Every structure is written in C-alpha cells, then in structure tokens.
Amino acid sequence: MANVKAVNISLRRGTIKQQMEQVELVENYGIEGDAHAGDWHRQVSLLDQSSVDRMLELGAHGLVPGIFAENITTEGMDLCHLPLGTKLVVGEAVLEVTQIGKECHQHCQVYQQVGMCVMPLEGIFTRVIKGGVVKAGTPISVQSNIRAAVVTISDKGSQGIREDRSGPVLVETLKGYAVVNRTVLIPDERELISKTLADLADTGEIDLILTTGGTGLAPRDVTPEATLAIVDRQVPGIPEAMRAASLKITDRAMLSRAAAGTRGRTLIINLPGSPKAAKECLEVFLPVLDHAVETLRGEAFECAK
C-alpha cells in the first residue's frame, strides 16, 4: 500500500519546504502554516519518491523531502498518471487532483540548488476536500468511484435470530475497490429479493450489487431465481470462475447455483451465505471489477490487455 513518506511546508513561496513531524490539512484551504495555502486550486502539492529516485540516478545529490517544494512526498503511488478530478484518501483527509505539473521558474531556489526539476512533469497539485492530520506513514490511496450495495438474504438474519456476518465481511473486502452506499438485510422471499435488487439497480446510483445467501439447494434458497427474473443479461463467466476457484478449496462448491447478470448499467452478483466463502468468491472477481463497471458505463470497450 502507498503511504506518506514526508510532509513539508514553507513560510514563503519559491523556497525549499522543510520537513515537519505532522501537518494539518484544512478543508478548502490547504496545509495550516504553508505559504501555498489559500482559496485556490493548488493548495497541496505531491511528488512520489520514485520521481526523486530517478533524479538521483541522473547524478543529483542532497534530494531531501521538500526540496522540490512538494508538500507531501509519497511512496508507492504513480501520481503523475492520475487523471484530473481523482480523489486521494490520505488518512482521514481527502484531496482532489486539480493540476498535473506546472511551469518551472528557472531562478527559484529549487532550480538553483538541484540544477533541474522533476516537478513540472511528475508533481501534482490538489485542493483539500476534507481535512485531517497527515504525517509520515499515513496511508494514501485513490478513492474508488464505484458505487456498491450489499444485500444479505437470510430468514434468520432478518428475524434477528442470527447475526449477519457475511454482509460486513463483503463491505470490508470492498474497501479500496468500491464505496458501499447501501446495505440491506431481507428474508429468503423470492418476490422481495427481486424487488429489492430491481429497486436498487433502477436508482441509477449503484454500479454493483452483491448478494450473500440463498444460493444452495435448500428449499428456501431462491436468490438465483430471484436475480435471473429481473436481469437483462446474464454474465455466466463470473459464477463459473468463482465455482472453479472454490472447487480447489471444497468439493461442495459444485452445489452452488449462484448467478450474475446486469440490469441497466448495474452488475448483480450472487455470493454464498458463508462469510468465508463469500469473501473468497468476491476476491476472485475483484481483479476485473474496474473493467466490468467501466464497460457497463460505456467508458471502456476492449477486453484485451
């Protein structure tokens, strides 16, 4: 996982920033005490250590964090290829990318000391969407724009007789891959399942619906039938891949009747009721989640790499 290597501020613009133990990001302002803070689009600058390492390979020396005037030195994040509008989660804070690189002023202190500058090509600039304290070691990640819902289907769970453990496991597994906007717990009633899935999909606000429970051979296991009744198109490859992977763990995987399909621009996938099995099956699908949603949205058309 990518993280913050250092946090840096300067009291005057055009000077090397000094490394701090921690900084406070203020919403719609920037870093408290930094010269670049204010009501504009370049409140916080970031540069990854990989960019600094390339400069070192070219013979530059003394490249401490902040020497390129970056507020946050990251480690393990490909910053310069992030599209404008990308939201970065930095601990509790959230930044929005507003600019990639900028013109290098040749007479600034940075250029005079280094002789060249990587910031114009590989540094990024952001504004603060949500504030928070940031320091070295703070995790940083790209906020997913995939919107998900998790539907637990269980008679006992809906009656309060059994704790729902599968739903929370799926929510946790989706972290970093999708934002879960809805969680629902309903009984094994076919018509209710169909209505719930259709209503969620038809809002136009959910990209992915995961169900857990009701995929086996028990008389009350009707989730696949309820799902297939409301989808426009089936996506059989998803449950096939999950069953194939699960068969390497247990021969009972061949008893799963889980289905998958699309309704409008929403992908619906059935998962087992067991927390362990639900997590394992979801992890089979996660590598293709982005491409699946991009394709449904009309943002991607080719499956070849």
N, C-alpha and C positions, 0 to 999 in steps of 0.2 A: 504494500500500500504506500502511496505517496504521502509525504509529510513535509512540514516546515523545517527547513534547516536553520534558518536565522530570521530575525525580524530587525529592521533597521529604520532609523529616522534621521532627518537632518533639520536644523533650525532655519537654514537658508537654501533656496533653490540653487541648482547647479553645483552643489558640493557633494562629496562622498558622504554617504549616510553611515552613521555609527550604529554598531550592533547593540541591541537592548536585550534585557532579560525577558521582557514581555511588552506587548503593546496592546492598546485598546482600540478596536475598530468601532467607529461611531456611525450609525445609520445616516446615509445621505450627507456625510461629511468627510470621512476618511480616518486616518490614524491620529489620535489625540497627540498634539505636540509636533506633528510633522509639517514642514513648510508647504507641502503639496495638498494638504487637507483643504476642503472648501466645497462650495456648491458648484461643482463642475464634473466633467466626465472622466478625468484622470486623477481620481482620489488616491488610489493604491496601485503601485507598480509591482510586478512579479517577474522573476527570472529564475530558471531552473539551473541547478548546479551542473547539469550536463553541458549547458552552454558555456559556463565558466571553465569546465574541464577542457573543452575544445580550444579555448584561448590559451590555456596552459600548455597544451600540446604544440601550439604555434610559437611557444617561447616566452609568453608573458609571465611576469613574476609578481608576487605580492597581491594576488587577487583574493582579498578577504571579502566576506559577505558585505554588501552595501557599496562596494567600490564602483559598481555600475549604476549607482543611485537607485537600486531597487529596494522597495520597502520590505518585500518578503522574498527570501531566497528559498526555493522549493527543492525537493529531492525526489526524483522518480516520476515527474509529470511532464508530458510533452505539451508544454504551454503554447508554443508558437503556432501549433496547428489547430488550436481550438477556434471554432467559429465565433464571430461576434454574437453577443447575446447569451453565450454559455454562462451558466451559473456554477460557481465553485463553492463548495461547502468546506469551510476552514474552521474545524472545531464546531462551535456554535454559530459562527458568523457565516454570512453568505455574501459573495461578491459576484458582480455581473461584468463580463468582459465587454469593454467598450472600444478598445483600440489595440491593434497589434503593431508593435514597434512605433518609432517616431524618428523624426529628423535628429541627427546627432550634431550638436553645436560644437564645432572643432576646437573652440577656445575654452571650453568648460574644463573644470578641474579634473573630471574623469578622463577626458581625452588626453590631457597633458600628461597625466601620470601613466596611463596604460598605452597610449600611442594608437589605439584603435578601440572600437566599441562594438560589442555584440548586441547591445540593447536595441538598436534600430531595427534589427531583423528578428530577434527572438524574444525580446521582452514584451510583456503585455500590460495593459492598463485596465483598471476596473473601478467601478463605483460600489459603495457599500450598500447592500440591500438590507442586511440585518447585522447588527453589531455583535461584538463579543471580544473576549480576551484571547490573544494568539501569542504563542511562544514556540521556541524550538521543540520539535517533537509532535506538535499539533497535527493530527491527520488532515489531509486535504483530498478532496475527490470532486468529480464532476457530478452535479445534481442531475439525476435522470429526469427526462420529461415524459417518461412512460407512466400512464395512469392506470392503476390496477384496483381490482376488487377481489376480496377473498370471501367465498361463500362456504360455510360449514354446513353439511347436511347430516343431521343426526336426530333421531327421535329422542333419545335420552338426553342429548345435549340441550335440545330446545326446551325440554321439560325441567332442566336444572338438576337432573339425576346424575349426569356425568359432566365433568369439566371438559371444555373444548380445549384440547392441547394442540390439535393439528392446525387450526386457523392461525394462532400466534406463531407457530413454527414457520408457516409459509410467509407470514408478514416479515419475520426476522430474516428468512432466506432471501427475500426480495430486496433487502436493503442494498443500495448501490446499483440496483438494476431497475427498480421501478418505485414509484411513490404510491403507497396503498391509501386510497381515498375512502374506501368503503369496506367494512367487514359486516357480514350477515350470518346469523345462525337460524336455520329453519329445520323443520322435521322432514322426514322422508315421504313427502306428499308430492306425487308427480306433477299435478297441475300447479301447485305452489312453486315448485322448483322451476318449472318452465316460465311462469310469470315473473319470478324474481330475476332470472337470467335475462329475459327479454326486456324487462323494465330497465335494468342496469345498462344493457347494451344500447337501448334506444335513447338514452340520455345524450349520447354523443360525447360523453365526458369520460368514458372508460375505454382504454385500449386493450386491456387484458382482464379476463375473469377467470379465476382459478376456483374450482370446486373441490372439496375434500369430503369423501364419504359416499357410500351408496353405489359403489362400482362392482360389487361382488355378485354372488349367486343367491344371496338370501332373498326371500320373497319381497322384502321391503326395499331392496336395492334397485332403485329406479332412476338413478341420476343419468345414466347414458341415454335412456329412452326420453327423459325429460329434456335433455340437451339437444338430441337429434331432432326433436319435434319443433324446435324454434330456430335452428341454424339455417343459413342459406346454402352453405357449402361445408362439406366435411374436409378435415385435414387428417387423414388416417395415419400419415407418417409419424405424427407426434406420439400418439399412444403406442404405435408399433415400436418406436425407438425406446420408449420407456419400458415396455414389456421385455424387450430384448436385453436391456441393461439390468432389469430386475431379475431376470432368469439366472443371471450369473450369481445372484445372492440367494434366491429361494425359488424352488420349483413351483411354488404357489402363485407366482407371477402370471402363469399361463391362465389363471382363473379370472384375471382382471378383465372387465368389459369396458374399461374407460374409453371415452370418445373425445374428439376435439373437432371444432368447427368454427366458422365465422358467421357472425350476424352483423350485416353492415360492415363497419370498419372495426369491429370488436372481435378479438380472438377468445374463444372459450375452451378451456381445457379441464377435463376431469382428472382428479388425482385420488389416490387411495385415502381411506379414512385413518390409517395408522400414521402417527406423526413421523416416525422414522421413514416409512415407505413414501409418504407424501413429499418429504424433503428430498429423498434420493431421486424420485421421479422428476421433481421440479429441476433439480440440478442437471439432469440430462438435457432439458430444454433450454436452460439459461444461455448457453453459448450462441443460440440463434434467435434469442428474444428480440434484440435490437433490429435485426434484419426483417423478422416477421412483422413487427409493428411498422417499420419504415415502408415495407411493401404494401401493407394494408392502407397506410395513409397516402400512398401514391408518391412517396419520396424516394423509392428505390424500385428498380425493375429487373435487375440482373441478379442471379443467384451465384454465378461463377465468381471465384476469387481471382 
